Structures are given as structure tokens and as C-alpha cells.
Amino acid sequence: MNKTIKRNTLIKINIMKLKIYQIDAFTESIFVGNPAAVCPLEKWLPDETLQKIAMENNLAETAYYVKKDASYEIRWFTPTVEVDLCGHATLATAYVLYNYEHHAGNEIQFISPRSGKLMVTKNKELLTLNFPSDTMQKITVSEELKKGFDQQPLEVFKGKTDYMFVFNSEAQIQNLKPNFPELSKWNVRGIIVTAKGEKSDFVSRFFAPQSGIDEDPVTGSAHTTLTPYWADRLGKNELSAIQLSARKGHLTCKLLNDRVEISGMAKTYLIGEIQLQ
């Protein structure tokens, strides 16, 4: 009797392994500030893959970078979209480079395809972002804009990517109730709300349901809009700031003509590995 021998066919699956860091930015301890994922890459992966990783991470931002000569190309993704600029994820990326990825020296130059040259410098544990300041114009508080919150702003400005609503007091910012279905209709990245601070020069919050984030814990890039405004209002170029999210974030800001310096600290929460088939 002939016997038929069946052999299992082995299929080799190639696994790509990527490092991933989760860093809490604009804080001196974990569980506070704004968490960002940072993924070092040897070369750029397809945009679809970058977006899927960001969606899987489900953090406000995932930053990717590729080393290019003496600088680093950087991009940022929310769970749903790529964004033009992200402060806390850039701070987190610099923290990773300084502490884990062997960057030499106290200055890092990032190149963003959407925002140009971005610098980060290190002074002991303090990291300082150097970003272009926003340009903004005052706009009419329309009936549509009045529907966004349960309280009415004193004035509203439109920046390159965001609206900024100015209110009368820190208590208003703390207690403000956003109308997320209404905010999600607006054709902006997000909405900054701000007022003069009680224990800092100014306070803020940031809402971006249209970018997949109802409320961002600490938004470094929003301070490129906030800093020029409050520097003009308060008559000084060095400012202290608190973002009044549940996690809270503490920042120091400095206006330098058409640039803004935004400083803060960061802490490591997680170091891991992504496995892509």
C-alpha cells in the first residue's frame, strides 16, 4: 500500500521591529503633563502605516523621526490625522534623543516638512523648544462661534491653524464646558481658550475634536499663539503658563521677535517595541 505523506508548508513571516518610547512632557513626574509616543525610524514608512501606529497608540500625538546628516526629520500624527506642528511630542522626541538615542551636544535641529526648522536646547533637565510664532487676526464673534462653549468670550482670534478664545478669568477657563459636536464642525485644527492666570501669567486649555482629541492635556504649539498675545497684553516677553487640563502642564515661554521659546521638563513612562508583519 502506498502511503501519501503530507508535509506542512512553513510560511516565513518577516517581522519589522520598531522602538517605541512613551514620554510625559511638560512635567517633572509621570502621570502628569502630556504623554507622547516617540518612534525612531531608519527610513520613512508609508503614511498609512504611520497613521495606523498612531491610531493604535491612541495618544494625543505620536512623533516619528529619521536622522538626516546633523539634523532629524520629524512628523507628528494624532490618532486620526497628521498635524503641522506639535510642541509636546517634539519635546518628548528631544528627551528620547538626549537620554536614549545617543545625541551628542546640547542642541538638536529638527526639520519638519510642514513647519520648517525647529530647535531644541538642553540645560540640565530643562528642554527649550524654539518655534516660529503664530500670526493671528481678530475676528467677529459670530453666532456659530458662540455655540462652541457655555460662556461667551471677550474676543476671538484666528491663527494659522487654530482659533483662540480669550475669557475674563482663570475660573472661567477651569469651568468651561465645550460643545464638542459644534466644535468638530469648525475648519481648524483646534480651539485654544485662555485667560490671565492667578498663579501664572496666563492659563489655557485646548480642544481639538476635529483632530481626534477632545481635550489635549498640554499643547506646546498652542503657546506659539498664546505667547505673542500675552506678551503684548502684559507688556513683558518672559511668561509663566499653566494648561488647566486634568493632568496639568507647566511651561515657561519667551517671545523672541518672530520666534517663541517654550521650556519644560519630561519623564519616561514606557520603553517598548512595536512588531510589524
C-alpha positions in Angstrom: 0.0 0.0 0.0 1.4 3.4 -0.9 1.3 6.0 1.7 0.9 9.7 0.9 3.0 11.9 3.2 1.6 15.3 3.7 4.0 18.0 4.7 3.1 21.2 6.3 4.2 24.2 4.3 6.0 26.7 6.5 5.5 30.3 5.6 8.1 32.6 6.9 6.7 35.9 8.1 9.1 38.9 8.3 8.7 40.9 11.4 9.9 44.6 11.5 10.7 45.7 15.0 10.5 49.4 15.9 11.4 51.0 19.2 8.7 53.0 20.9 9.0 55.4 23.9 6.2 56.9 25.8 7.2 60.2 27.4 5.3 62.5 29.7 6.1 66.1 28.5 5.9 69.4 30.3 6.1 67.7 33.7 8.6 66.8 36.4 6.9 63.4 37.2 5.0 60.7 35.4 1.1 60.6 35.2 1.2 64.4 34.7 1.8 66.6 31.7 1.1 65.3 28.2 2.0 61.8 27.1 3.5 61.3 23.6 4.8 58.3 21.8 8.2 58.6 20.0 9.3 56.1 17.3 12.8 56.4 15.9 12.9 55.2 12.2 15.8 54.4 9.9 13.7 55.5 6.9 10.1 56.7 6.4 7.4 54.1 6.4 4.2 54.5 4.3 1.9 57.2 5.6 -0.8 54.6 6.1 1.4 52.6 8.4 2.4 55.7 10.4 -1.2 56.7 10.8 -2.2 53.1 11.9 0.5 53.1 14.6 -0.7 56.4 15.9 -4.2 55.1 16.0 -3.1 52.0 17.9 -1.1 54.1 20.4 -4.3 56.2 20.9 -2.3 59.1 22.4 -2.8 62.8 21.5 0.4 62.6 19.4 2.9 60.0 18.0 6.1 61.5 16.8 8.4 59.8 14.2 11.9 60.9 13.3 14.6 60.0 10.8 18.2 61.1 11.2 19.4 63.2 8.2 23.1 64.2 8.5 23.3 66.5 11.5 19.6 67.0 11.9 16.4 65.0 12.2 13.3 65.0 10.1 10.2 64.9 12.3 6.5 64.3 11.8 3.5 64.1 14.1 0.3 62.1 14.0 -2.9 62.2 16.2 -5.0 59.0 16.1 -6.8 60.3 13.0 -4.6 62.9 11.2 -1.1 64.2 10.6 -0.6 67.7 12.0 1.6 70.7 11.1 3.2 71.2 14.4 3.3 69.6 17.9 5.2 71.0 20.8 4.9 68.3 23.5 5.8 65.5 21.1 8.9 67.4 19.9 9.9 68.0 23.5 9.4 64.2 24.1 11.5 63.4 21.0 14.3 65.6 22.1 14.2 63.9 25.5 14.5 60.5 23.9 17.4 61.6 21.7 19.3 63.1 24.7 18.7 60.2 27.1 18.4 57.1 24.9 19.5 57.6 21.3 23.0 59.0 21.9 22.6 62.5 20.6 25.8 64.4 21.3 25.7 68.1 22.3 23.1 70.3 23.9 21.3 71.4 20.7 19.0 69.4 18.4 17.8 70.7 15.0 14.6 69.2 13.7 13.3 69.7 10.2 9.6 69.5 9.7 8.2 69.2 6.1 5.3 71.4 7.3 6.8 73.8 9.8 10.5 74.2 8.8 13.4 74.3 11.2 12.7 73.7 14.9 15.4 73.8 17.6 15.6 72.2 21.0 18.3 73.0 23.5 19.1 71.3 26.8 20.1 73.0 30.1 20.4 70.2 32.7 16.9 68.7 32.8 15.2 71.7 31.2 14.4 71.4 27.5 13.6 74.5 25.4 11.7 74.5 22.1 12.4 77.3 19.6 9.4 77.5 17.3 8.1 80.1 14.8 5.5 82.4 16.5 1.9 82.3 15.1 0.3 85.1 13.1 -3.3 85.9 14.1 -6.1 88.2 13.4 -9.0 89.3 15.5 -12.3 88.0 14.1 -16.0 88.7 14.8 -17.6 86.5 17.4 -20.3 85.1 15.2 -23.4 83.2 16.3 -21.7 80.0 15.2 -18.7 80.6 17.4 -20.9 81.5 20.4 -22.3 77.9 20.2 -18.9 76.4 21.0 -19.0 77.0 24.7 -21.4 77.6 27.6 -19.8 81.0 28.3 -19.1 83.9 25.9 -15.5 85.1 25.2 -14.3 88.6 25.3 -12.7 88.3 21.9 -11.7 85.6 19.3 -8.6 85.4 17.1 -7.8 83.2 14.1 -4.2 81.8 13.8 -2.6 79.7 11.1 -4.4 76.5 12.3 -6.4 77.3 15.5 -9.0 79.7 17.0 -8.1 81.4 20.2 -10.9 82.4 22.6 -10.0 84.9 25.3 -12.0 84.9 28.5 -12.1 87.1 31.6 -10.9 84.8 34.3 -9.0 81.6 35.2 -12.2 80.3 36.9 -14.0 80.6 33.5 -11.2 78.5 31.8 -11.3 75.9 34.6 -15.1 75.5 34.5 -15.6 76.0 30.7 -17.9 73.4 29.1 -17.2 72.8 25.4 -19.9 71.8 22.9 -17.9 69.1 21.2 -20.4 68.4 18.3 -20.3 72.0 17.5 -16.5 72.4 17.8 -16.0 69.4 15.5 -17.7 71.3 12.6 -15.2 74.2 12.6 -12.5 74.1 9.9 -9.5 74.5 12.3 -7.0 72.1 13.9 -8.3 73.1 17.4 -9.5 75.8 19.8 -7.4 77.5 22.4 -9.2 79.1 25.4 -7.2 81.4 27.6 -7.3 84.0 30.4 -5.0 85.8 32.7 -3.7 83.5 35.4 -3.9 83.7 39.2 -0.6 81.9 39.9 0.9 82.2 36.5 0.9 84.9 33.8 -1.8 83.1 31.8 -3.7 79.8 31.7 -5.2 77.9 28.8 -7.0 74.7 27.7 -7.0 73.2 24.2 -9.8 71.3 22.4 -9.5 69.5 19.1 -12.3 67.0 18.4 -11.8 67.6 14.6 -8.3 66.2 15.1 -9.3 63.2 17.1 -8.6 64.7 20.6 -11.4 66.2 22.6 -9.0 67.9 25.1 -5.3 67.9 24.8 -3.5 67.8 28.2 -0.6 70.2 27.4 -0.3 71.8 23.9 3.2 73.3 23.3 2.3 74.5 19.8 -0.7 76.5 21.1 1.8 78.6 23.1 3.2 79.9 19.8 -0.2 81.8 19.6 -0.6 82.4 23.4 2.9 83.9 24.0 2.7 86.8 21.5 -0.8 87.6 22.7 0.0 87.7 26.4 3.4 89.3 25.9 1.6 92.2 24.2 -1.2 92.3 26.8 1.1 92.1 29.9 4.0 94.1 28.5 6.7 91.5 29.0 8.4 88.9 26.9 9.1 86.2 29.5 5.9 84.5 30.8 4.8 81.6 33.0 1.9 79.4 31.8 -0.3 76.6 33.1 -2.5 74.5 30.9 -5.5 73.6 33.1 -6.3 70.1 31.8 -6.9 67.3 34.3 -3.2 66.3 34.0 -2.0 69.9 34.1 1.2 71.2 32.4 3.6 73.9 33.5 5.5 75.9 30.8 7.8 78.9 30.6 7.6 81.0 27.4 9.7 83.7 25.9 8.9 85.9 22.9 11.9 86.4 20.6 10.6 88.6 17.7 9.1 86.1 15.2 10.1 83.0 17.3 8.9 81.6 20.6 10.9 79.7 23.2 8.8 77.2 25.2 10.5 75.3 28.1 9.6 72.4 30.2 10.8 69.0 31.5 9.9 65.4 30.6 9.9 62.0 32.2 9.9 58.4 30.8 6.8 56.3 31.3 7.4 53.4 28.9 10.1 51.8 26.6 8.9 49.1 24.3 8.9 47.5 20.9 6.4 47.5 18.0 6.2 44.4 15.8 5.0 44.9 12.3 4.4 42.0 10.0 
